[in-house]
Amino acid sequence: MIFLTLFLEFFKIGLFSVGGGLATIPFLMELAGKYDWLTHEMLTDMIAVSEATPGPIGINLATYSGFAAAGVPGALVASFSIVLPSFITISIIAKVLQKFRQNPLVDSVFSGIRPVVTGLIAAAGMSVLKVSIFSADMRSGLGATITSVDIPMLVLFILILVVSNIKQLKKLHPIVFISIGAAAGIGINYLLR
């Protein structure tokens, strides 16, 4: 029964999370509240690990969630079922789109999907922000109640926003910012112990 549930849930996530792996996060947040496979805190940790590991974040998250629910077979089922809708959809689109490539209606549909994808990614960002900077009661999903603020993390977040918008620093390679962020995180963690 767990494998059927994994298949159906991750098939649904794969079908409706248009716009890449980050668009899967709101659906996974919902799963974390619905099943006891993982907690919202585990999901936040999974997001960080999935961003750091090779491969698409959506598949990495599905694999980890499936493993947490039912071990290696669960990981295989979740990974397969999250990519299956895309495989089916792209196979159909590849055949059909050649005929309708210049159709204004098809253009309008793709234009209409863009704001939805932006909203899903923004919702995912807010969910991660609530867990990482604000202490929140995440049992209510995206509408979580904020109970306290982690001041050092908020200061670091604001500092990153400011530094990333300084024109001269935009010329630096992203690895510089990643290294500075890692060093700051380690330093803050060390100071708070």
PEJO-V486422 format. One record per backbone hydrogen bond with DSSP energy under -0.5 kcal/mol. CO is the residue of the C=O (numbers start at 1). NH is the residue of the N-H. Records with the same first field share a line. If there is no record, write none. Layout:
CO: NH  NH
This chain:
1: 5
2: 6
3: 7
4: 8
5: 9
6: 10
7: 11
8: 12
9: 13
10: 14
11: 15
12: 16
13: 17
16: 18
17: 20
20: 23
21: 24
22: 25
24: 28
25: 29
26: 30
27: 31
28: 32
29: 33
30: 34
31: 35
39: 43
40: 44
41: 45
42: 46
43: 47
44: 48
45: 49
46: 50
47: 51
48: 52
49: 53
56: 60
57: 61
58: 62
59: 63
60: 64
61: 65
62: 66
63: 67
64: 68
65: 69
66: 70
67: 71
70: 74
71: 75
72: 76
73: 77
74: 78
75: 79
76: 80
77: 81
78: 82
79: 83
80: 84
81: 85
83: 87
84: 88
85: 89
86: 90
87: 91
88: 92
89: 93
90: 94
91: 95
92: 96
93: 97
94: 98
96: 99  100
97: 101
100: 103
103: 107
104: 108
105: 109
106: 110
107: 111
108: 112
109: 113
110: 114
111: 115
112: 116
113: 117
114: 118
115: 119
116: 120
117: 121
118: 122
119: 123
120: 124
121: 125
122: 126
123: 127
124: 128
125: 129
126: 130
127: 131
128: 132
129: 133  134
133: 150
134: 136
135: 147  148
136: 138
137: 140  145
138: 141
140: 143
141: 144
144: 146
145: 137
148: 135
149: 151
150: 154
151: 155
152: 156
153: 157
154: 158
155: 159
156: 160
157: 161
158: 162
159: 163
160: 164
161: 165
162: 165
163: 166
165: 167
166: 169  170
167: 170
168: 171
169: 172
173: 176  177
174: 178
175: 179
176: 180
177: 181
178: 182
179: 183
180: 184
181: 185
182: 186
183: 187
184: 188
185: 189
186: 190
187: 191
188: 192
189: 193
190: 193
